[in-house]
């Protein structure tokens, strides 16, 4: 009896979720069906590129393993993390920092046409500092950096969603 009720509840939940238009957040839907994206970076150990790749793979966007197989290429030119002093206390020690995480990236189609050139995404956070709590503040900074990286990835993917992608150019002169 419980199994039947659980199965019925699962079906109702699945129908309700699909009816409201819910979908896994992450994959840009403006890329033509069946097209593949290749992600490359100038830094071979880029955590940002790895994170974007994982997110897009799990959200259903086909990724190309080779640039020759790709319809579109996302190139991450640079990613930076900065920390600058915003305010100091009466003794001249930093009491507040601004954390900045940035990335520059571009998107091209397979013909080499630039769809997005040298776009930049930035995320800013303020971190209050206390020299008496160095360990806990260091952990707070690490957690803020992780959150900032997630937000940066979200901003890049949101920008990918807004790229105007027209019908791909074909070599056939008879095609419209």
N, C-alpha and C positions, 0 to 999 in steps of 0.2 A: 504494500500500500504506500509506504513512504517513498519507495523507488519511483512509483508511478507519479506521485505528487511532485517529487523533485524533478523528474523529467518534464512534466507539464510546466512547472515554474521556470525551468531553464528555457523551454521553447518560448514562453510568453516574454521572458526577459530578452531573448535574442531578437524576437520580432519587434519589441518596443525599441530596442537600441537601434536596429537597422531602420526603422520607420522614422526616427527623429534625425537621421542623417549623421549619426555619430560615426567617426572614423578615427583610426590611429593617427594621432598628431605627429607630423614630422615630414612626410613625403609631399613634395610639391606636386600639385595636380595639373599644372599648366604644361608639363612636358608631354609631347604626343605619346599615345599608348604604344608600348613596346620599345620606346627609345631608352638608351642607356647613357648613364652619366659616369664619367671617369673623374676621379678626384686625385689631384697631384699637388705637391707642395715643394717649395724650395728647400725645406728642412726635412730630411729623410726621417727624423725622429719626432715629427710633429704630433703632439697629443691632440691638437685641435682637429687635424685631418682624420686621425683614427676615430675620434669621438663622432664626427660628422658621418664618417663611413658606417660605423656601427648603427647609428640612429637611422640612417636612410635604408640600410639593409633590413633592419627589423620592421621598418614601416612600409616596405614593399616596393621601393623604387629600384628598378634593375640597375646594377652598377657594372661597368665594364672592367675587366681585369687588365685590358690592354688599351692604350689610347687609340689604336687603329680600329677597335671594335666600338668605340664610343660615338654617340650622336652629339654629345655635349661634354665639355671639359670644365670642371671647376678647379681653378688654380689658386692655392693659398700662397700669396707672395711672402707675407710676413705675419708673425704673431708676436706681440710684445706684452710684457707685464711691467708696469712702473709703479713706483711708490714715491710720493713726494710729501714733504712736510707742509701742512696747512696752517697749524698754529703751534706756538711754543708756550711753556709756562714761565713763571717769574724767574726761574733759574736758567732759562734759555734752552731747556730740553723739549723735545717734540712732545706735544700732548695730543696731537691729532694728525692723522695721515690721510691722504687721498690715494686710494688704490685704483689703478687704471689697467684694464685689459683690452687690447685692441687687435684687430686683424685686418689685413688688406687682401682682397681677393678679386678675381675676374672670372667671367664665364664666356666661353666661345662655343660656337656650333662646329660641326665636323668640317665645314668649309673654311673655317678660320675666321669667320665673321664674329666680331666682338658683340656680345649681347649685354655685357656688363664689364666696364673697364675700371680697374683700380678702385673698386668700392671699398669703403672702410666702415667697420663696425667697432664701436667703443662702448665699454661698460664702466661706470664709475661707482665707487663706494667710499664712504668715509669710515675710518677706523679710529676710535678714541684710544689713546695709548696711556699706559700707566707703567712706569719702570718697576713698580713694586709687584706687578703681576705679569712679568715677562712671559712665563710659560703659558698661562691661560690666554694672554693676548696673542701670542704666537699661534696657538691653536685656533683662535677666533679668526685670525688673518687667513690661515689655511682654509678654513671652512668658507670664508667669504670668497676666496679665490676660486674654489670649486663651484660655488653658486654663480659667480661672475662668468666662468667658462660655460656653464649651462645656458646662461642668458645670452652670451655671445653666439653660441651655436644656434639658439632659437632665432636671434636676429638675422643671422646669415640665411637660415632656411626660410624665414619670412620674406627676405629680400629675393631669394630664388623663386618664391611663389609669385612675385610681382613682375618677373621678367616677361616682357612681351615676346612670345615665341611665335613666329609665323610659320606657315607651311614650309617644310624643308625644300631647298632648291634641288632640282633633279638635273641630270645630264641630258635627259630626253627633250629635244627641242619641240616635240609634238605635244608634250604635256602642258596643260594650262598654267 
